[in-house]
C-alpha cells in the first residue's frame, strides 16, 4: 500500500529567533545586509547548514519579517535554500503567497549570496519588489557550489518583472563567510554526490 506523508514540515534552528531578536530596525541597506551575513556565519558556527542566509524586510521601514538560513544538508531537503526558507516563513507570517499583493507594503529579499537557479526561479513568484545580494554567484562557484543554469543576465530578467536588484552589497564580508566555510571543512553538497 502506498503511504505518502500527509504533512511535510521542517524545523528552523533554535538560534534563528535569537538572532532575529538582535536585529535593530534600520532603513540602511548595508546594515540589513550585515545582519543577514552574520546569520549566514552563525548557520555555519552552529553547524545547522550551509554558509547562506536570507531575510525578508519591509522596504520602507526596514522591519524584519522573516529570517532564513540554508538547511539543505541538516534537514535533508534540497529546496531548503536560505531564500526559499525566508520566503516560506514570510508567506506564513503574512498569510499570503503574494508578497507583492495590492494594499500591502513593498517587501525585499536580502540574501548573503546571489540566488542560484532554483531560487532565481522562485523569487519573481514570491512578489518581492527588491532583491539585494552580498557575494556573487561566482564567489559560491569558486569554492565549489553548483549554482545551476540560470539566465546569464538574471538581473535584467528580474528588472523586467519590476524587481529592483542591488548586487554586491558587503560582498567581501559575505565572501569571507563562504571562504571560512570551505576552509573549515564545510560540506559541498549537490545532487551528484558520491
C-alpha positions in Angstrom: 0.0 0.0 0.0 1.3 3.5 -0.9 2.0 5.6 2.1 2.8 9.2 1.3 3.0 11.6 4.3 0.0 13.9 4.7 2.1 16.7 6.1 5.6 17.9 5.2 7.3 20.4 7.6 10.8 21.4 8.7 12.1 22.9 11.9 14.1 26.1 12.0 17.2 26.0 14.1 16.8 27.3 17.6 19.3 30.1 17.1 17.2 31.8 14.3 14.8 33.6 16.6 17.6 34.5 19.0 19.5 36.0 16.0 16.4 37.8 14.8 16.0 39.4 18.2 19.3 41.1 17.7 18.1 43.0 14.6 17.7 46.7 15.1 15.3 48.1 12.6 17.1 50.2 10.0 16.5 51.5 6.5 20.2 51.3 5.8 20.7 48.6 3.2 24.3 47.8 4.2 23.3 47.4 7.8 20.5 44.9 6.9 23.0 43.0 4.7 25.5 42.9 7.6 22.7 41.3 9.7 22.0 38.7 7.0 25.7 37.9 6.6 26.1 37.5 10.3 23.2 35.0 10.2 25.0 33.0 7.4 28.1 32.9 9.6 26.0 31.8 12.6 24.5 29.0 10.5 28.0 27.7 9.9 29.1 28.1 13.5 26.0 26.3 14.8 26.5 23.5 12.2 22.9 23.8 11.1 23.5 24.2 7.4 25.5 25.8 4.6 27.0 29.3 4.5 23.9 31.1 3.3 21.2 33.3 4.9 18.4 35.5 3.7 15.7 37.6 5.1 12.5 39.4 4.1 12.1 43.1 5.2 9.6 45.8 4.6 11.4 48.1 2.2 10.1 51.5 3.5 10.5 50.8 7.3 13.3 48.2 7.3 11.1 46.0 9.6 12.3 42.3 9.6 9.6 39.9 8.6 11.5 36.6 8.4 15.0 35.2 8.6 16.0 32.1 6.8 19.2 30.0 6.6 20.3 27.2 4.3 19.1 23.9 5.8 19.6 21.5 2.9 22.0 19.1 4.4 20.7 19.1 8.0 17.0 18.8 7.1 17.7 16.6 4.0 15.6 18.7 1.7 17.2 20.1 -1.4 14.7 23.0 -1.6 15.7 24.5 1.8 17.9 27.2 0.4 18.1 30.3 2.6 16.0 32.3 0.1 13.3 29.6 0.0 13.2 29.4 3.8 12.9 33.2 4.2 10.2 33.4 1.6 8.2 30.5 3.0 8.4 31.8 6.6 7.3 35.3 5.5 4.4 34.0 3.5 3.2 32.0 6.6 3.7 35.0 8.9 1.8 37.4 6.5 -0.8 34.8 5.5 -0.3 35.2 1.7 1.6 33.6 -1.1 1.9 37.0 -2.8 4.4 39.4 -1.1 3.5 42.0 -3.7 -0.3 42.0 -3.3 -2.1 45.3 -3.7 -2.5 47.2 -0.5 0.5 45.6 1.3 3.9 47.1 2.0 6.6 46.5 -0.6 8.9 43.7 0.6 12.5 42.9 -0.2 14.7 39.8 -0.1 18.2 40.3 1.2 20.4 37.3 0.6 24.0 36.7 1.6 24.8 35.3 -1.9 23.2 35.8 -5.3 20.4 33.4 -5.9 21.0 30.0 -7.5 18.9 28.7 -10.4 16.2 27.4 -8.2 15.9 30.5 -6.1 16.1 32.8 -9.1 13.1 30.9 -10.5 11.1 31.2 -7.3 11.8 34.8 -6.3 9.7 36.5 -9.1 6.7 34.4 -8.0 7.2 35.5 -4.3 6.1 39.0 -5.1 9.1 40.8 -3.6 9.9 44.2 -5.1 13.7 44.3 -4.4 16.5 41.8 -4.1 19.8 42.7 -2.6 22.7 40.3 -2.7 26.1 40.1 -0.9 28.5 37.7 -2.5 28.2 37.0 -6.2 27.3 33.6 -7.8 30.9 33.3 -9.0 32.1 33.5 -5.4 29.9 30.5 -4.5 31.1 28.5 -7.5 34.7 29.5 -6.8 34.6 27.4 -3.6 32.7 24.5 -5.3 29.0 25.1 -5.0 26.9 24.4 -8.1 24.6 27.4 -8.8 22.8 25.8 -11.6 21.6 27.1 -15.0 20.0 30.5 -14.5 19.7 33.2 -17.1 23.0 34.8 -17.8 21.5 38.3 -17.2 19.2 37.3 -14.3 19.3 40.9 -13.0 17.8 42.2 -16.3 15.2 39.4 -16.1 14.2 40.5 -12.6 14.1 44.2 -13.5 11.8 43.2 -16.5 9.4 41.9 -13.8 9.7 45.2 -11.8 12.0 43.7 -9.2 14.9 46.1 -8.4 18.3 44.4 -7.8 21.2 45.6 -5.7 24.2 43.4 -6.1 27.5 43.0 -4.3 26.4 44.8 -1.1 29.1 44.0 1.6 30.5 41.4 -0.9 33.8 40.9 0.9 32.2 40.1 4.2 29.8 37.7 2.5 32.6 36.1 0.5 34.6 35.6 3.7 31.7 33.5 5.2 32.0 31.3 2.1 35.7 31.0 2.4 35.6 30.3 6.2 33.0 27.5 5.5 35.2 25.8 3.0 38.4 26.2 5.0 36.6 24.8 8.0 35.8 21.6 6.1 32.2 22.6 5.2 30.3 20.0 3.2 29.8 20.8 -0.5 26.5 19.1 -1.1 24.9 18.6 -4.5 22.6 16.2 -6.3 25.5 14.3 -7.7 27.3 13.3 -4.5 29.3 10.1 -4.1 
